[in-house]
Amino acid sequence: MSTYTLPLTSDSADVGTAGGKGASLARLATAGLPVPGGFHVTTAAREAGMNREVTAEITAAYRAMGDDVPVAVRSSATAEDRPDVSFAGQHDTYLGVRGAAAVIDAVERCWRSLDNDRARAYRERVGIERPGMAVVVQELVDASVSGVMFTELDGKLVINAAWGLGETVAGGTVTPDVYVVDRDGHIEETISEKTVMAGTSGLVPVPGDLRSVPTLTREQVMALTGLGRRIEILYGMPMDVEWGIAAAKPYILQARPITGRREVWNDSLGGDYLWSNGNLGEAIPSVMTPVTWSVVQRFMADAMITGSFAGHPMCGNIGGRFYMNLSVLLTIGESLGLSRMIRDSLEPVFGRLPEGAEVPLLPLARLQLARGMVPLLRGRLALVPYARRLDRALPRVRRRADDLRTLIAVSNDLTGLWRGAVEPYFRECNRLLAAAGRQDAGSLIFLRNRLENLVGAADANALTSGFGAHLESMGPLLGLGEVRRGRLSRQEYAHRWGHRCPDEFELSVARPGEDPQWLDRELDGLSEDPIELLNRQERASRAAWRRFKEHDPRNAYRYWGRIRRWSEIVQAREEARSEAVRAFWVLRDWVRRAGSVTGIGEDVFFLRIGEILRLLRGDRGVLGLIDTRRAAYHHYRSLPPYPGVIRGAFDPERWAADPDRRSDYADATTGLPARNGSIHGFPGAAGVVEGIARVIPSMGEAEHLAAGEILVTNVTNVGWTPLFPRAAAVVTDVGAPLSHAAIVARELGIPAVVGTGDATSRIRDGARVRVDGSAGTVEVLD
């Protein structure tokens, strides 16, 4: 009897002996699923080392498979493929190995991969000890097409497929074709351009005539679907399955539970899109609860006129975080012949794309484009009356919010209140914001660039600031100054700005207006009078105008009107955004009340709005969703913030475990070079400052920022505004010229560089840096 090897289907091939992958393959093969034949090298073999007995048993087991047969040699740690952690991609696999000596060498390399940097980082992150290591040796499936499938994503089965061996899909090196199969057998397919494929010797180019060709026929999709359903039934839970097709026969190469959750929150799996978390990502900087995502989808459908274009999503949920689909926006621009204008207008809003990032356009026929434009045009026309009554409507919806919060607290019919009052109010706020944002976002950039040519960067910055007293985003900060001076009561402050906070779209987060001590903490942390900072910048603005008029009166007169008009647009947009955020506070009240009357309390945040309505009608079946969603939520929150720009199928777990990951950009279609030594972003607010960098991941750590230090963070929003007077300069990963950090910094006269992509990962906390807000650069001095 062998001590160090076991047949693939052995009853003894449990997790402790054969590792997670090996035990799963044994279970699949024993159940009659098409698993390639082979054997296990047990955990005892690694503990013994590659001695004579181990070598002899591996040699004998390999030769029993045939003469010089090509095999796959795959690591199988005892912690792999569990329901809570998967270790996907952390340990080594070797394909096309031939000969006993080569197999033995590959086994030893698999053993060594237990201690590679990637695996150690993953173990540290998920909090487990160093596991045992087995190895699986199997016949190589020389697949013509392969990939992965997820047996349950929102009630559907999803298949990702690419040419060649499966490493390009599992490893994220190519954007695969995507086939979504519902329970009735209907198939939705997204065909990508597949530029590379994996062979036994590595990546090779895909022949040109195959790059845009579907990898699977309908019959193959349904055959894989049948296998996926069998595997799901066998394990009693949704599964992540790796597969390959060789000589027209499908094989199952691996199956693991969908880690820690029944739901995968990842819309990047749906096709080759370019995603950005700029703009609205400022308001939703954290992982969203399911209820928040459900209302954000409604918000975006109203604010963007439609939630999708020709079947492609306008926005997505990637690992619980919000992203906009730039591929959709650029495809619309291309179809209208306005691609240059659209690109120019997107940059001030979403930021500059990382070097080398390309926007894949949607492969749509002209008829599809035309049909997709119809709801957009209708929606734009529908906004006209909202734009006309904006000035009258905003005060009215503000009063309506007060009334609704009172009604929610006492209502015995939350369903009726939602249908009849809360939802219509919410959607009106969304449309008012959409109407206020119709103006060209690129107008400020155009003005700034022209003014810099005329008067220089410093005066251009001063000329386009000085409006802070009228900006809603400055209100929470200036209001603190008014409270301190005794000009504003605490109650009035809470009523006007109690809805603004760092995570103001997340319904599970308490608002400042709910915390009686919040205002005291903010006043205690106010190091400099914000009103004096504002007055200082207004004086600088007036002085810049005097110089402009003296040296170039003709252009000064021309640009005065343009700047005033732009400031009015910004003021209207910010006021409308404030009311949209206030609406989320009203929604939070309604959701919390629903949690109270149904007896589930805070668990209500793990249900979508439609499910809460079902629960209110007595459907307790939705409660079964809560545990798996809570696990998903906390899992995604354990990962670092994802890159600001993502292309293709993004794997949050694999990215987080990579010690060499980039925090600005992830591209599943190609490898990425390391960033160079310089840190560049947008010129947010002019000025040059040298000082100590304080990296602040969240407002919860704001107390670590001392007066005069440089604030370095991922993203800011209105909830961060009270921190700005304490900072000598501001640097953000996410942002653009129209972002919160840039606007507020300009008004306060604080140098700012926004949208750097990865400053938080490249600047050490406490390092001395030089921030040039005019050039948009940050230099690390030590």
Steps between C-alpha positions, in 0.01 A plus 500: 500500500633844404574750774574806291267467198131414454282432195293803406172332605632353826265503798797618707540819296364739762607859561764410756660246266442639150440869569190697411537476123587130509210410728258692278627330183468159666141580594417615147659198335331256738164661414558418134584848376754523214819564696841422340667195653805516721628466855565693821837567658393515865583754769712231666733508198586865554554440871740217414678697228603369158676191634548168321160358604307809393686514170431133431127528571457810282693333218289185521171691511600714202613202290169327572333784307690413182829555321622859523142628521466882534351595836390798706671526839292711738548614859228397747537664841288378789347849532396519134148506357322545832167684517666788689836528316608363164875571457417533129818574305727518804698176441664363187373289211713352220351388169636269232748326729652182346718232656537378857796727576312808379193402704711464814657841438155658450375342824792655691428840344136468608619431853722810494209716382347456845742769616496741207428869569153476349391208719649648818321831437171318443535294820576812699197681357251219566658412836593131466810304590736337248306199361614158384570446130402213273535489120264370231646345183245459219487425131535827313183609327629661181200729489403694191277717719477529878392727779302526821133495589311626802195288565291767671530874453163664576323179396696457177797292390793694351763345272825679410681346203820561303713315245767261624574381852319651795780707649407813300153511654584386854809722499322803359732548200221515242145633501290191427176447316215502751192278479219558752245217522175543691288222649291480182804438281510846343856605416640853497846520348770768491778423253836664573813547292737233628856596410700227677449138595684262732689198377723260689800727437333829594296771333476517121304734271152393396473467120336808356200313362414366847536811715140619476342160433277344771689229686194285575201373309156493660532124541830539684357772725209277596728199555715703739187636667382145566833409657493816710153421632612143587798635692285751686262220604793279603643767731171657603626852437596734214837408348788655309593238236802487268444303179656422163382351170731267308400302191141624550480349851459720810717431805472630855840619621410641841200605709496712812226670701443862406713629783321598816173601332217394271529824307791636301472877469702554184353660189845507338442133412235608251728608215797704380421843644710781646372596846574811709409585858552872447228757568221313683768281655575802719153473654517119522862438603438173686350156440123533461240301687242329276228752587729788406594342167132446420417869549822618332393305190169687502682828562733441206217398268331833577815713503643340182156484329529122467669219691632330187577562135416229246515244779833617643503642856571869556641422843604194694573344836854362510581328826240714674640828367340739253643545149384681186525327162706735283471262203129579480553876520775500235301271271211747513739781412651300216156421356416872495834598348583682823766272646756781543250726672378219726857408596579864578188533716557172687852584616397788731238274657664154516865592486780423258539139392823325604770485236431218256135462596271463201122518500354193325193605304186288493464273195159635400337514158355829378145385568592411859662841545196677360264307725720572801490873427119522511456480881797734547347767279160459662657528842690816408179661380323394820758696704413833339209582736713401800774739389251784457362467853826416675508818711146442629521123533811471717355687803179300462669157506704615799177565691356173371792311655408635844137397455590150385740435786218588739254273318742207490545511877128443565373317191323166533504449122860520385418329170234757414724783615780373276282469192305818554755742639857388571581351159346790298691751716826308454461484124417870477822584687693278258353675197564844642866404540508368143347826376751709696790299358410536132759773441833423334735363765800604294420872517709555814803327349467705184480819706792404723723412206422824316548706814834333577622605157392857572588557867695194625402207721481682834272779379290257294440304820403818686268618222304174500459499880349747742148357475524281810241688703241393243607136453295236678806278547660777706192530721592238763839664552385863497209405722745383766655844495157660535414275796831586666429872453149463643328594174340158444332269749597137534148394406507703180841361409377140545188574297691652207802270483430200723472280188854563371764246601795304354279206393184694425342261247544192722170436679654297783717792615368739766475865399659779706150627574434178694802548730462768773877506563603531134491880488711533816766273351510700178527832682780364719691386189465833318855634509447815291197718443361390161336836444838671523645250252213575264544876541871462425426319173232755405759776549741306279226468237426874504870581472535265203206671328659842552823382341310342211303819432812716514704287259230368265168682551341362181548134596421572866158630398438197273596244762318663791162397359616149416635437847189635668285274281714201583476576873120509473501158334720355774287654774179354354658157456633495856167605650320229301757244609450598863127434470565166330722406796231617740263260322733215593455601865124473452550155345718400794219595739251292301731196486580516872131530583432193282768312691335600826142403413606165350723418797822449302668826604830582329481182291263693276801660327582162342174496305418692184211748497274259310575226752422732791162572343441124471597457865254773601230303316583193708748313277754374756680296234726794419661466843697203367707742292637695793779276635671441167474868407641606834794264441552647154484856631755444776724303265512783247553755776808304608667573165686825429329758274516381140668689214324812377496364146430136410484328163350158442433222751644620831571253782502695829650214701782428255579871469503553878735204552752626242786679680586680173145621429436845358237708676429731207417254222418132447477350151393139451588516130873566535785519749576840648842659553589637841435871551796732453643705784300819448153563642272692266139607525279791406586853610221536754593830662810709436791543738817323609546354848763283666413311814428176680258266324232346716328205330142487630305195373167614644339781699511269800875568511475875439631576849848396382520800264684782678464863397735583213541142379416384147184291478547192278192282455315285250200727446320788671146630497296758687535300821874566489465877459546588871845339482629724221590811706739283701691390187784683328414318176278216378595200283244236390507176303153555354385831361485744213487878454129502588537270800430606855865523606589729209203735543531540877880532492473778240250688715720471810825578317652160586725337236354173374593220261207268426456177307856370541380140489731359765649769724381321814696188409814685389534765770612375838313640798726765653712549187600850397345596166472795266154567358473718189130570451564701186688222320302212653810325636612356833868439572616280787800673657610227741 
